[in-house]
Amino acid sequence: MVFGVPAALALLWVFIRGSEALRRYILTRIALTLPMVLILVSVVFFVLRVMPGDVVSSTLGPKASEEVRENIIESLGLDDPLIVQYFKFLGDVVTLDLGDSFIGARRPIVDELGERLPATLELIIPAAIVALGTGLLFGTFAAVRRKRTADYGLRLYSVIVYSMPIFWLGLLLRLVFSVWLGWTPIAGRIDVVANTTLERTTNLLTVDSIISGNWSALLSVLHHMILPTLTLGLVLSGVFIRLTRINVIETLQEDYVISARARGIRERVVTYSYALKNAMIPVVTVIGLQVAILLAGAVLTETVFNWPGMGRYLIQRISARDFQAVQSTVAVFAMFVALISLAVDVIYSVLDPRVKY
């Protein structure tokens, strides 16, 4: 949960320092975000209750005695009325006390997610950089060479990569670069030997490696990040390529761009300092929408590469019918997406003040 604190503080700073119109806009967006999160976590709560199977049968198996089953059901609070369980869950979400996991050592879910969330962040942040960087570079390149071979090739590439199933691309990259060529690790987050020498503070292994000066561990972490990051980033780059291309093409036809060319300003400056800068406004909006896709893609990517993040944790808990862990993980996902979407909307309102009126 601590990783949402910087974003919340930045949002608070913008709220305090911003204009009256900006403050009204932020309050309106918060008012719209809260019901969205409530609806999502509520749907997940009730859907889990109607799914076949239960955590007791999954844990004990079919041969457990009825007395043992009833004792465990009572200890987990699963014998309470559904409405009581629902409001207890909402109270836990509000107070960020997500309870204990139903299986294993029954550890606090906050502790388990605190170990998994950094791994997911260490995957989706570089993947977002790859997706955005590739999209902006290739999209601008395609716009400048509109209706040429490079443009057609990049448009075809964007359609192909965005249509690829993430798990299929991940397996293909593992086969080529890990099995055939042996260039990258096949799975995991860090080598076993490097992991034993790394002192963990934040569970962000890149940060911990730099803090402790453990450069061999840092190289191992970066080596393991290559394929998962490329898998998730390249798939999402397709939408940014197409969006950047069309917006740069439209911007290049604006009067101020034509005037800049008439004044003899170099084409590279016109393209990247004038056109691309103004074409970024719609792209910023899409970044917020892609956060949810990033997290959904992380579930598949972490499963393929045995990456110990929240996505893989969610799959494991769904298989075990651990209602408490699943609904808590989805709630954290929902709050994370809502916070990022809110931050993107605020950034968009700063870039284009017209949205506040």
NUDREN-838985 format. One line per 5 residues: number of its first residue (from 1); their letters; for each residue z, y, x of C-alpha. Coordinates in pm, whole numbers, plus 50000, padded with zeros to 5 digits. Example, Ala and Ser with C-alpha at 12.3 -4.5 7.8 and 13.67 -1.06 7.14 Angstrom:
BEGIN
1	AS	50780:49550:51230; 50714:49894:51367;
This chain:
BEGIN
1	MVFGV	50000:50000:50000; 50063:50234:50289; 49690:50272:50351; 49654:50472:50029; 49907:50730:50150;
6	PAALA	49665:50929:50374; 49408:50950:50093; 49676:51058:49846; 49807:51324:50087; 49453:51453:50148;
11	LLWVF	49398:51472:49774; 49727:51660:49731; 49628:51907:50004; 49293:51973:49834; 49472:52016:49501;
16	IRGSE	49715:52273:49644; 49460:52466:49849; 49174:52446:49598; 49072:52690:49328; 49201:52681:48972;
21	ALRRY	48876:52522:48855; 48904:52251:49122; 49264:52175:49023; 49161:52138:48658; 48879:51908:48761;
26	ILTRI	49115:51688:48969; 49366:51664:48684; 49087:51569:48444; 48961:51296:48677; 49315:51158:48720;
31	ALTLP	49360:51155:48343; 49039:50954:48308; 49121:50719:48597; 49461:50600:48475; 49333:50447:48147;
36	MVLIL	49052:50276:48340; 49302:50105:48572; 49525:50013:48275; 49235:49855:48086; 49121:49655:48389;
41	VSVVF	49461:49510:48476; 49527:49436:48108; 49201:49245:48070; 49278:49044:48384; 49630:48966:48261;
46	FVLRV	49515:48826:47925; 49207:48647:48063; 49426:48458:48310; 49645:48342:48022; 49356:48186:47830;
51	MPGDV	49197:48016:48132; 49236:47636:48145; 49506:47503:48374; 49835:47653:48487; 50025:47708:48807;
56	VSSTL	50287:47440:48730; 50030:47162:48684; 49837:47286:48989; 50152:47278:49203; 50329:46964:49078;
61	GPKAS	50033:46752:48971; 50007:46542:48653; 50289:46300:48740; 50577:46549:48738; 50848:46492:48480;
66	EEVRE	50875:46719:48179; 51224:46831:48283; 51101:46948:48623; 50809:47128:48461; 51036:47309:48214;
71	NIIES	51275:47416:48490; 50993:47566:48694; 50839:47736:48390; 51176:47891:48308; 51236:48002:48668;
76	LGLDD	50894:48171:48679; 50947:48346:48347; 50643:48177:48194; 50842:48078:47885; 50887:48442:47783;
81	PLIVQ	50671:48576:47499; 50330:48695:47618; 50400:49056:47526; 50722:49049:47732; 50534:48912:48033;
86	YFKFL	50268:49182:47987; 50506:49478:47985; 50704:49329:48273; 50380:49308:48470; 50291:49671:48388;
91	GDVVT	50637:49779:48500; 50590:49592:48827; 50254:49764:48885; 50396:50111:48820; 50688:50053:49058;
96	LDLGD	50465:49868:49311; 50706:49574:49293; 50452:49298:49236; 50703:49014:49232; 50686:48684:49419;
101	SFIGA	50402:48439:49452; 50430:48134:49228; 50331:47883:49496; 50416:47803:49857; 50725:47974:49994;
106	RRPIV	50725:48219:49698; 50706:48521:49929; 50691:48874:49788; 50329:48948:49698; 50356:49294:49853;
111	DELGE	50428:49128:50190; 50135:48887:50153; 49896:49166:50056; 50033:49379:50338; 49906:49111:50577;
116	RLPAT	49571:49066:50401; 49475:49425:50314; 49435:49539:50678; 49191:49252:50739; 48985:49356:50438;
121	LELII	48988:49721:50547; 48880:49615:50895; 48581:49447:50732; 48470:49694:50465; 48506:50015:50669;
126	PAAIV	48264:49907:50948; 48039:49751:50681; 48030:50083:50495; 47942:50263:50819; 47659:50014:50883;
131	ALGTG	47531:50048:50526; 47547:50427:50521; 47415:50477:50874; 47125:50236:50823; 47048:50381:50482;
136	LLFGT	47042:50743:50599; 46838:50667:50910; 46580:50439:50750; 46568:50637:50425; 46492:50963:50606;
141	FAAVR	46239:50788:50831; 46062:50645:50526; 46060:50984:50349; 45904:51161:50647; 45635:50890:50668;
146	RKRTA	45576:50870:50295; 45293:50638:50184; 45242:50509:50537; 45295:50161:50675; 45653:50236:50787;
151	DYGLR	45741:50366:50441; 45606:50058:50264; 45779:49830:50514; 46119:49997:50476; 46092:50000:50096;
156	LYSVI	46016:49630:50100; 46309:49571:50338; 46547:49763:50108; 46448:49552:49807; 46478:49224:49999;
161	VYSMP	46820:49289:50157; 46972:49426:49836; 46847:49120:49645; 46990:48872:49896; 47303:48680:49794;
166	IFWLG	47574:48779:50041; 47690:48422:50095; 47333:48308:50171; 47277:48585:50426; 47616:48511:50584;
171	LLLRL	47537:48140:50617; 47192:48222:50759; 47338:48457:51023; 47602:48198:51115; 47334:47933:51156;
176	VFSVW	47110:48150:51376; 47356:48348:51589; 47656:48115:51601; 47514:47762:51582; 47166:47793:51734;
181	LGWTP	47211:48078:51982; 47589:48064:52035; 47614:48440:52066; 47893:48502:51815; 48202:48318:51684;
186	IAGRI	48132:48106:51381; 48439:48219:51183; 48782:48378:51203; 48910:48720:51298; 49026:48671:51659;
191	DVVAN	49034:48398:51923; 49345:48179:51918; 49436:48258:52279; 49388:48635:52232; 49592:48622:51912;
196	TTLER	49895:48480:52093; 49898:48776:52335; 49848:49050:52074; 50152:49240:51951; 50095:49328:51585;
201	TTNLL	50216:49657:51442; 49973:49760:51169; 49787:49428:51123; 49470:49625:51194; 49380:49422:51498;
206	TVDSI	49151:49686:51652; 49426:49947:51623; 49696:49710:51748; 49480:49612:52047; 49428:49975:52144;
211	ISGNW	49794:50067:52095; 49913:49778:52312; 49632:49820:52565; 49525:49458:52512; 49154:49500:52587;
216	SALLS	49074:49128:52592; 49208:49103:52235; 49005:49410:52135; 48684:49253:52268; 48766:48932:52080;
221	VLHHM	48824:49122:51754; 48502:49321:51788; 48313:49003:51874; 48438:48835:51555; 48356:49142:51343;
226	ILPTL	47983:49148:51424; 47847:48893:51176; 48077:48968:50877; 48015:49342:50916; 47638:49299:50941;
231	TLGLV	47631:49060:50645; 47808:49299:50412; 47662:49621:50555; 47296:49516:50558; 47303:49398:50196;
236	LSGVF	47445:49732:50080; 47210:49935:50300; 46921:49872:50062; 47049:50104:49791; 47118:50383:50041;
241	IRLTR	46769:50355:50190; 46601:50400:49853; 46836:50674:49739; 46808:50870:50065; 46430:50835:50068;
246	INVIE	46374:50972:49720; 46618:51262:49764; 46477:51364:50102; 46125:51357:49956; 46234:51586:49673;
251	TLQED	46420:51818:49910; 46122:51847:50146; 45926:51998:49859; 46178:52276:49793; 46083:52638:49859;
256	YVISA	46343:52694:50132; 46205:52398:50328; 45851:52531:50298; 45976:52872:50412; 46150:52715:50712;
261	RARGI	45827:52544:50813; 45637:52870:50770; 45878:53040:51011; 45785:52783:51276; 46109:52586:51277;
266	RERVV	46064:52244:51433; 45998:51959:51189; 46293:51757:51320; 46531:52048:51247; 46377:52099:50902;
271	TYSYA	46414:51730:50818; 46765:51660:50946; 46935:52000:50922; 46782:52121:50597; 46647:51833:50391;
276	LKNAM	46890:51554:50480; 47197:51777:50450; 47111:51877:50094; 46995:51528:50001; 47343:51395:50091;
281	IPVVT	47501:51523:49768; 47369:51240:49543; 47436:50990:49823; 47804:51090:49832; 47830:51009:49463;
286	VIGLQ	47688:50661:49515; 47936:50593:49797; 48217:50593:49542; 48027:50350:49319; 47958:50118:49614;
291	VAILL	48330:50078:49696; 48370:49830:49412; 48061:49640:49533; 48204:49642:49886; 48523:49477:49764;
296	AGAVL	48330:49225:49554; 48108:49149:49852; 48416:49116:50071; 48534:48825:49856; 48218:48628:49940;
301	TETVF	48197:48747:50301; 48558:48654:50374; 48505:48311:50219; 48192:48242:50428; 48345:48359:50757;
306	NWPGM	48699:48232:50695; 48819:48592:50719; 49190:48617:50624; 49157:48915:50390; 49235:48991:50027;
311	GRYLI	48909:48841:49901; 48982:48498:50046; 49344:48528:49933; 49220:48599:49578; 48996:48291:49575;
316	QRISA	49282:48072:49698; 49520:48201:49433; 49265:48162:49155; 49217:47798:49257; 49595:47747:49247;
321	RDFQA	49626:47929:48909; 49880:48166:49064; 49871:48425:48785; 50114:48663:48948; 49923:48684:49275;
326	VQSTV	49581:48709:49110; 49671:48986:48866; 49858:49176:49138; 49562:49152:49378; 49321:49274:49111;
331	AVFAM	49558:49560:49030; 49560:49664:49397; 49180:49641:49403; 49161:49857:49090; 49395:50122:49229;
336	FVALI	49208:50125:49560; 48869:50170:49390; 49009:50435:49157; 49161:50630:49446; 48840:50619:49651;
341	SLAVD	48628:50713:49349; 48858:51005:49279; 48837:51120:49641; 48456:51095:49635; 48441:51297:49313;
346	VIYSV	48655:51567:49471; 48434:51572:49781; 48130:51598:49555; 48284:51889:49368; 48345:52066:49699;
351	LDPRV	47986:52008:49812; 47845:52111:49475; 48083:52355:49297; 47874:52340:48978; 48039:52012:48872;
356	KY	48372:52188:48812; 48237:52410:48536;
